[in-house]
């Protein structure tokens, strides 16, 4: 990536913190060591009830990068919480890109240059995203871009795979995960920000779909690397996760312009069928306590109850 220009566009990196100062501090230290010459960090605290703000303020003088801290009064969710940071970034005329970055990540020192270089290479490229490994298994891939299907199901490419020639190819994808997503300023101005109705989950997929409809491309950039501190298995059995993924998938389908009858067909053949399977088949006994949360997700979608989950 040696052909980068000396004067690089300003990238505003947005970190969202909610009662996780240990993650945020480690991520900030990681960002402080990156080689990209022109970036700032905007930390948005999403109404934490611990001493997150005090810990972040104490760390700021030790960092080599500019850090702005914004404190929300309450938890606005991933979507609107990040929108607060996006508004702060776009309020500065110098900012050319926003990069949403999960606070439970640590980045390679040169992770930002490839993302910017590919985004700068063609005007029609609006979003770029990196290769993401598990932090606890640093050679195992968590995401190499993503695709979604007719029913709104998303699939992260390369998940739980080791590196391969196929996963090291620069390519266009349907979406990149909101764990790390670089977006051009003009793309945000044209396609809008994250849809706050999602609160969390599917908001970045919906964003990418709107960006694509606005005429821009989304690219996976494997030369950019970071590590994510996540356990998918624990999250898959969470009532909140099941509820939000059910409700938000249906909202995503509606935002895609799917016909109401198509959404109803998916609701019956996917969601209600799953509840029936969890009830009837013994092999799904562990999932049975989650039935009510899947049904609640369906019901709240039909009622138009979006935003913060009502559990």
N, C-alpha and C positions, 0 to 999 in steps of 0.2 A: 504493500500500500504506500510505496514511497512517492507516488505521483500526486499526493495531496498538496494543495496550494498552501503557501506560508500563512496567509490570512484566512483562517477558517471561519465559517458562519458560527454565530453564537448558538449553542444548544442549551436550553433550559431543562435540566433534569429534575423531575418531580417525584419526590418520595412521599408516600402517605403513611403516617404512623398512627396506630391506635393501640395504646397500652403495650407496645412492644419495643421499648427503648433499646434492649439488647440487640435486636435485629437492626434497628435503624443506625445505631452507633457503629456497628461493624460494617454496614453498607457505606456509611459516610467515610469511614477510614479507607475502605476499598476504593471509593471514588476519588479520594484525595491523592491517590497514587496513579491515576490514569494519565496517559501521555497526550491525549487530545488537548490542544493549546487554548481553546476558547469555549468554556462552559461555566455554568453556574448551577447551583443546586437550590431547589425550593422544597423545603420540608413542610408539609401540611399536616399538622396534628389534628386528628379527627375527633376531638373531644375526649382525649384520654383522661382517665380518673386517677392515674398514678403520677409519678414524678418525671414523666417523659420529657416535658418541656425543660425542666431544670437540667436534666442530664444532657440534652441536646445543646442547650445554651452553654453549658460548661465545656463541651467538646469543641465548639466552633472555633475558639482561638488557636486550637492545636492543628487545625486543618489548613491545607495549602490552597483550598478553593473557596470561593464565595458561597456562603450559605445564608439563605433567607428563611426565617421560620414564621409560619402563619398558624395561628391557633384558632380552630373552629370551636364554637361553644358546645357542639354536640356531634355525634357520629352521623355524618351525612352519607355514609356508604362509600364504596369504591368509586362509583361513577361521579357523583357530585363532589366528593372530596377531592378527586383529581381535577375536576372542572375548576375548583377554586385556584389550584396551582396553575392551570392553563390560562385562566384570566390574568393572573399575576404576570405570567410570562409574556403573553401577547400585549399586555399593557406597556411593555418596553419595545420600542420600535426596532431595537437592535436584534431582538431575538428572532432567529430564522427557523428554529426547530424546537419542538417540545419532545421530550423523551419520558414517557411514563415508565417507572422502574419500581418493582416491588421492593419493599424495604428488607425482605428476607432473602436477599441475593448478595452475592459478591462477584465482582467483575474482573475479567482479565485487564491488564494495564492498557492494552491496545484495543479494547472492545469497541470503542466509539468511532474510530477512524473508518473502518469498513462500512458501517451503517451510513455515515454521512457521505462517503465517497460514492456508494451505489445510488443513494438518493439524489446526489448532485449530478450523476452521470446522464440522466434523462429527465426532462420536465414532466413526463407523464407518470414517473414513479412518485407516489405520494407517501408511502409507508414502507419502512424496512424493519426487520426484526432479526434477532441473533439466534444462534444455536444455544440451547440451554441444557445444561447437565444437572443431575441431582448433586447437591452439595455433599451428601453422605456417601454417594457412590459416584465419584467425579469422572468416571469414564462412561457412565450410563446416561443416555439422553432422555431428557424429560420433554423437550419440544424442538422440532425442526420445521416450524411452520404448521399451518393447519388447513383443513378443508371442512366444508359442511355440506349436508345432503338435503334432499327434497323435504324431509321431515324436520329440518332444523338441527339435526344431530351434528355435533362437531367432533372432529377427530384430529388430535395432534399427531403429526407425522413423526415417526422415529421413536415414539414413546417406549421406554424400557428396552431400547436397542443399543448395542455398541456402535461406535462409528463405522461407517461403511462408505465406499465411493459414492453411492447414491445420495447419502445424507450430507455429503460435502459439495454438492452441486448448488450453485446459485440458481434460484428458480422463483417463478411467480407462484403465489399461493392465494387461497381464499381469504385467509386472515393470519395474523400473528398474535400470539397471546399478549394480553395486557400486562403480563409479568415484565416485559421489556418491549416497548413499541415506540419507534421514532417516527414523528409525523411532521411534515412541512407546515409552516405557518399558513401558507395560502390554502392548503388543504383544509385546515381547521376553519378558516374563514369562509370557505365555500361549502363544506359538508356539515359544519357545526361541531359541537363538542359531544361528549358522552351523554347518552340518554339516561337521565337520573332515575327514570322509572324502574330500571333494572336493579338499582341499588348495588348489587354485586352479582357477577356471573352473567355471561353473554353480552355485557356492555361493549367489550372490545370487538367481538364478532359482529355485532350490529354496527359498530363504528366503521369497521373495515368494509362491510357491505355497502354502507352509505357512501364511503369514499370511492368505492368501485363504481357505484352508480353516478357519481359526480365526474367520472372519466379518468380516474387515477388507478394506478396499479399498486399491488402489495407484493413485496419481495422478501424472501427468506435469504439471509446473508450468513453462510456458515463460517466465514472468516472471523465473524464477531462471536465471542464466547463469554458466557457467564454461568454461574452455578446457583441453583435455587434450593433453599432449605425447606423442602416440602415432603410430606408423606401422603400420597394419593389414597392409600388404603384407609387411613383414618377418616379422611374427608368423605369418602364414598358412603359411609354408614352414618353420616351426620343428618339428623332431621332437618336442620336448616338448609343444608346442601341439597337434599332431595326436594324440599319445598321450592327453593329458589330455582333450581334447574328445571323443574316441571313448569312452574309459572312463566319463567323467563324464556324458555324454549318456545312456548306458544306465542308469547309477545313478539319474539324474534320472527317467527313465521308470519305474523300479521304485518310486522314492519317490512318484511320482504315482499309484501303484496300478494301473499297466498290467498286464494279464494276462501271465504268462510267455510264452505263445504269441505274443502281440502283440510282446513284446520280441524274441523270436527272429525273428519275421518282419521286424522293422525291422533287426535285426543282419544278416540275410542280404541284404535288398533295398537297404539303405543302405550298410553298412560293407563287407561282402564284395563287393558289386557294385562299389563304388568301387575296391577293390583290383584287381579284375579289369579294370576300365576303365583304370586306371593302367598295367596290364601290357600290354594289347592295343593301345590307341590311341596313335599316335605323338604326337598333340597333348598327351598327358599325360606325356611323357618326363621333364619336370622334376620331376614328382611321384613317379616310380618309387622313388627312395631312401626315400620316406616310407612305403612299403607295410608294412615291418616294424613301424613304430611304430603304424600303425593296427591291425594284427593283434595287436600286443602289448597295445594298449588293450582290444581285445575279449577276449583271453585272460585278462588280469588282472581284468576285470569278472567273467568266468565263475568265476574262482578266488576272488573276493571280496577281492582285493588292492587296497586303497584307501589313501588318505593320500599321503605323499610319493612321487613317481614313482620307479620303479626303471628307470633308463635303461641 
